[in-house]
């Protein structure tokens, strides 16, 4: 149990790396070589796994909390019918819901790690 709690601090970074790899794989099938810049988004998360930095950790957490909050506001506007979405947009919002909640939770986890001085 002690080793499990030792490695739980890496879960958010592995989550974001897996999302980036999935995004790259899908875009590589459609776009080909122009999908490779997507892999640049994984560099900060990979750096946190190799050589953790408290400042980078806090910056990543705050940036992704802000982005996830923005996406949550899009969901709330859909629920309140503030903006009228097309059916294609509604399908995208529905399937992306779990991703948005997951991003928000993992971002808060990163911020919590930087505040608790885990690294």
Backbone torsions as a table, in degrees:
resi	resn	phi	psi	omega
1	UNK	NA	-33.2	-179.6
2	UNK	-66.3	-39.0	178.9
3	UNK	-70.0	-31.0	177.3
4	UNK	-65.6	-44.4	178.8
5	UNK	-69.7	-23.8	178.5
6	UNK	-69.7	-34.3	-175.9
7	UNK	-99.8	-0.8	179.5
8	UNK	-68.1	-20.7	179.1
9	UNK	-68.5	-16.2	-179.4
10	UNK	-91.2	-7.4	-177.0
11	UNK	-59.2	-45.5	-180.0
12	UNK	-62.0	-37.1	-179.6
13	UNK	-69.3	-39.6	176.8
14	UNK	-66.8	-34.2	176.3
15	UNK	-62.6	-50.9	-178.9
16	UNK	-66.6	-35.5	175.9
17	UNK	-64.7	-39.1	178.7
18	UNK	-67.3	-36.6	176.5
19	UNK	-64.7	-42.0	179.9
20	UNK	-65.9	-41.4	178.2
21	UNK	-65.2	-40.9	177.9
22	UNK	-63.8	-44.6	178.9
23	UNK	-61.8	-43.9	178.7
24	UNK	-62.7	-43.8	-178.4
25	UNK	-61.6	-44.8	178.6
26	UNK	-65.4	-43.1	-179.7
27	UNK	-70.0	-31.8	179.3
28	UNK	-66.8	-33.8	177.0
29	UNK	-66.6	-36.0	-176.4
30	UNK	-89.2	-43.7	-170.3
31	UNK	-103.1	-22.9	-178.2
32	UNK	82.6	-132.9	-172.5
33	UNK	-68.7	-20.6	-179.5
34	UNK	-73.7	-2.5	177.9
35	UNK	-86.0	-9.9	-175.5
36	UNK	-65.2	-29.1	175.5
37	UNK	-61.7	-18.4	176.8
38	UNK	-61.6	-32.5	-179.3
39	UNK	-65.4	-20.1	178.0
40	UNK	-64.9	-26.9	177.8
41	UNK	-66.0	-21.6	-179.0
42	UNK	-82.7	-12.5	-176.1
43	UNK	-60.1	-47.1	-179.8
44	UNK	-63.4	-36.0	-179.8
45	UNK	-71.9	-38.3	176.1
46	UNK	-66.3	-37.9	177.8
47	UNK	-62.8	-38.2	178.7
48	UNK	-66.1	-30.2	177.1
49	UNK	-75.0	-36.3	-176.3
50	UNK	-82.1	-54.5	-177.5
51	UNK	-135.3	89.4	-174.6
52	UNK	-62.6	141.2	177.3
53	UNK	-130.3	130.6	-177.3
54	UNK	-68.0	-37.8	179.7
55	UNK	-68.0	-44.4	177.7
56	UNK	-64.2	-38.9	178.8
57	UNK	-59.8	-48.6	-179.8
58	UNK	-65.4	-40.2	179.0
59	UNK	-63.4	-45.8	177.9
60	UNK	-60.8	-43.1	-179.9
61	UNK	-62.0	-47.3	-178.3
62	UNK	-66.3	-42.3	-180.0
63	UNK	-60.9	-46.3	-176.9
64	UNK	-76.9	-25.3	171.9
65	UNK	-65.6	-41.9	178.9
66	UNK	-64.7	-45.5	179.1
67	UNK	-63.6	-41.7	179.7
68	UNK	-68.2	-36.3	177.2
69	UNK	-63.7	-39.7	177.7
70	UNK	-61.6	-42.0	178.5
71	UNK	-68.9	-34.4	176.6
72	UNK	-65.6	-37.4	175.3
73	UNK	-62.5	-34.2	175.8
74	UNK	-64.5	-39.4	176.5
75	UNK	-65.7	-41.8	178.9
76	UNK	-64.4	-38.9	178.0
77	UNK	-66.6	-31.2	175.9
78	UNK	-69.3	-40.9	179.8
79	UNK	-66.6	-35.1	-178.6
80	UNK	-89.1	0.6	-179.3
81	UNK	55.2	38.5	175.5
82	UNK	-72.3	-42.8	178.3
83	UNK	-114.1	135.5	178.2
84	UNK	-89.9	115.5	-177.2
85	UNK	-95.2	153.8	172.1
86	UNK	-78.9	168.2	-179.3
87	UNK	-64.4	-36.4	177.9
88	UNK	-63.8	-41.3	178.7
89	UNK	-66.5	-37.9	178.7
90	UNK	-65.5	-38.2	177.1
91	UNK	-64.6	-40.8	178.0
92	UNK	-64.3	-40.9	177.6
93	UNK	-64.6	-38.6	-179.4
94	UNK	-66.2	-47.6	-177.7
95	UNK	-73.5	-26.2	179.1
96	UNK	-85.2	-2.5	-177.2
97	UNK	-59.6	-46.2	179.6
98	UNK	-66.6	-35.2	178.1
99	UNK	-65.1	-41.1	-179.6
100	UNK	-65.8	-44.6	179.1
101	UNK	-65.3	-41.5	177.3
102	UNK	-62.1	-42.7	177.8
103	UNK	-62.2	-41.6	-179.6
104	UNK	-64.6	-45.3	-179.4
105	UNK	-64.5	-44.4	-179.6
106	UNK	-67.4	-34.9	177.1
107	UNK	-65.7	-42.0	176.1
108	UNK	-63.9	-34.4	177.9
109	UNK	-65.1	-40.1	178.0
110	UNK	-64.4	-44.0	178.7
111	UNK	-63.2	-41.3	178.8
112	UNK	-62.5	-39.6	177.5
113	UNK	-63.1	-39.3	-179.0
114	UNK	-73.2	-30.3	177.8
115	UNK	-74.8	-38.4	-179.6
116	UNK	-77.8	-1.7	178.9
117	UNK	57.5	47.8	179.2
118	UNK	-69.5	-32.7	-176.3
119	UNK	-88.4	NA	NA
